[in-house]
């Protein structure tokens, strides 16, 4: 059965992880993620969770207007064995007339280098193409973010533009690569 993205908050199961709704019990892990400068050094300044002092408030609002207005769908990436939140998976920038969406992700530093990001992106792509009406998936990475570029490559993305200026909320334009899957 094909669903329209944003009709529901999905639960997407993988071998080691589950992408699912974040709960208020995940607030400490979300705070750890938000407070880590290494995590956000290659990410836009205006990400949703960065706008709130209270992680509990951010979690409550993630599935309110942000979701209802189809601005962003943020899921927690939970390790099935540990039960812990590893990071966030995000669907954003929906263009309904094109059946197009962008994907993004960010992870607690202690989960880096374990293949969790690649599994997450592959699950996102499989879900979008197999269970929703989405026909085109895009992503952006800072040129310097070689690790994220590698995750996208391993997940079937193709770099279609290199060194494009984008507004990521910094004082100067961000030089980014554009990806399609």
BELZI-V68241 format. One record per residue. N is the residue number from 1. RES is the residue in three letters. PSI is psi in whole degrees, 0 to 359 (none if undefined). OMEGA is omega as a letter, one per 20 degrees, with the letter a starting at -180 (999 if undefined). D_LAST is the distance of its C-alpha to the last C-alpha in Angstrom with 2 decimals. Layout:
n-><N/N>
res-><RES/RES>
psi-><PSI/PSI>
omega-><OMEGA/OMEGA>
d_last-><D_LAST/D_LAST>
//
This chain:
n-><1/2/3/4/5/6/7/8/9/10/11/12/13/14/15/16/17/18/19/20/21/22/23/24/25/26/27/28/29/30/31/32/33/34/35/36/37/38/39/40/41/42/43/44/45/46/47/48/49/50/51/52/53/54/55/56/57/58/59/60/61/62/63/64/65/66/67/68/69/70/71/72/73/74/75/76/77/78/79/80/81/82/83/84/85/86/87/88/89/90/91/92/93/94/95/96/97/98/99/100/101/102/103/104/105/106/107/108/109/110/111/112/113/114/115/116/117/118/119/120/121/122/123/124/125/126/127/128/129/130/131/132/133/134/135/136/137/138/139/140/141/142/143/144/145/146/147/148/149/150/151/152/153/154/155/156/157/158/159/160/161/162/163/164/165/166/167/168/169/170/171/172/173/174/175/176/177/178/179/180/181>
res-><UNK/UNK/UNK/UNK/UNK/UNK/UNK/UNK/UNK/UNK/UNK/UNK/UNK/UNK/UNK/UNK/UNK/UNK/UNK/UNK/UNK/UNK/UNK/UNK/UNK/UNK/UNK/UNK/UNK/UNK/UNK/UNK/UNK/UNK/UNK/UNK/UNK/UNK/UNK/UNK/UNK/UNK/UNK/UNK/UNK/UNK/UNK/UNK/UNK/UNK/UNK/UNK/UNK/UNK/UNK/UNK/UNK/UNK/UNK/UNK/UNK/UNK/UNK/UNK/UNK/UNK/UNK/UNK/UNK/UNK/UNK/UNK/UNK/UNK/UNK/UNK/UNK/UNK/UNK/UNK/UNK/UNK/UNK/UNK/UNK/UNK/UNK/UNK/UNK/UNK/UNK/UNK/UNK/UNK/UNK/UNK/UNK/UNK/UNK/UNK/UNK/UNK/UNK/UNK/UNK/UNK/UNK/UNK/UNK/UNK/UNK/UNK/UNK/UNK/UNK/UNK/UNK/UNK/UNK/UNK/UNK/UNK/UNK/UNK/UNK/UNK/UNK/UNK/UNK/UNK/UNK/UNK/UNK/UNK/UNK/UNK/UNK/UNK/UNK/UNK/UNK/UNK/UNK/UNK/UNK/UNK/UNK/UNK/UNK/UNK/UNK/UNK/UNK/UNK/UNK/UNK/UNK/UNK/UNK/UNK/UNK/UNK/UNK/UNK/UNK/UNK/UNK/UNK/UNK/UNK/UNK/UNK/UNK/UNK/UNK/UNK/UNK/UNK/UNK/UNK/UNK>
psi-><129/130/157/134/137/4/335/162/109/163/116/117/135/187/313/344/163/132/121/171/137/142/167/335/344/1/317/319/321/321/316/318/309/325/353/110/330/323/317/5/336/22/158/153/341/19/144/308/340/351/357/140/324/118/329/318/317/317/316/319/340/326/18/239/322/316/314/325/8/34/319/142/111/127/146/142/109/129/124/322/312/338/3/151/126/332/201/144/133/136/125/167/37/131/91/322/340/357/49/142/155/152/150/168/155/144/149/140/327/348/358/150/14/8/2/319/315/316/320/309/319/319/320/313/313/314/310/313/328/334/353/178/0/135/346/129/132/164/160/144/147/143/323/343/75/322/316/322/319/320/314/316/314/341/8/5/151/131/125/345/141/136/38/136/130/157/105/15/4/170/332/155/145/134/115/158/146/140/147/150/none>
omega-><r/r/r/r/a/r/a/r/a/r/a/a/r/r/a/a/r/r/a/r/r/r/r/r/r/a/r/r/r/r/r/r/a/a/a/a/r/r/a/a/r/a/r/a/a/r/a/a/r/a/a/r/a/r/r/r/r/a/r/a/a/a/r/a/r/r/a/r/r/r/a/r/a/r/r/r/a/r/a/a/a/a/a/r/r/a/a/r/a/r/a/r/a/r/a/a/r/a/a/r/r/r/r/a/r/a/r/a/a/r/r/r/a/r/a/a/r/r/r/a/r/r/r/a/r/r/a/a/a/a/a/r/a/a/a/a/r/r/r/r/r/a/a/a/a/a/r/r/r/r/a/r/a/a/r/r/r/r/a/r/a/r/r/r/r/r/r/r/r/a/r/r/r/r/a/r/r/a/r/r/999>
d_last-><21.70/18.96/19.44/18.48/16.80/19.84/22.29/22.75/22.13/20.48/21.52/18.85/20.51/19.40/21.73/22.81/21.53/21.49/19.55/22.27/24.42/26.15/29.93/32.75/33.54/30.38/31.83/33.19/29.87/28.18/31.10/30.66/26.99/27.88/30.87/29.14/28.71/26.73/23.99/23.74/24.42/20.82/20.06/21.15/24.78/24.45/22.48/24.19/25.93/27.40/29.37/31.80/34.70/34.85/31.94/33.54/33.37/29.73/28.93/31.07/29.41/25.78/26.33/28.65/27.98/24.69/23.33/25.62/24.61/20.89/20.46/18.94/18.72/19.56/20.03/22.03/20.79/23.98/25.03/26.54/29.36/30.40/29.63/28.74/26.02/23.81/21.79/19.68/16.24/15.54/13.80/14.99/15.15/14.99/15.40/17.00/17.84/14.24/13.03/10.61/10.52/9.96/10.35/12.99/15.39/18.81/21.23/24.95/25.88/27.67/24.46/22.75/22.38/22.53/18.98/18.83/15.90/13.77/15.10/14.45/10.74/10.51/12.89/11.14/8.01/10.79/12.90/10.77/9.97/13.41/15.68/14.82/14.60/11.18/9.25/6.69/5.33/6.35/8.51/11.62/13.92/17.45/18.03/20.53/18.34/17.76/17.48/14.53/12.76/13.65/12.36/8.78/9.39/11.06/8.38/6.07/4.39/6.28/8.98/9.91/13.05/15.55/18.46/17.95/20.64/19.76/22.20/21.69/25.34/26.98/29.98/28.07/24.62/21.90/20.33/16.61/13.53/10.54/6.91/3.78/0.00>
//
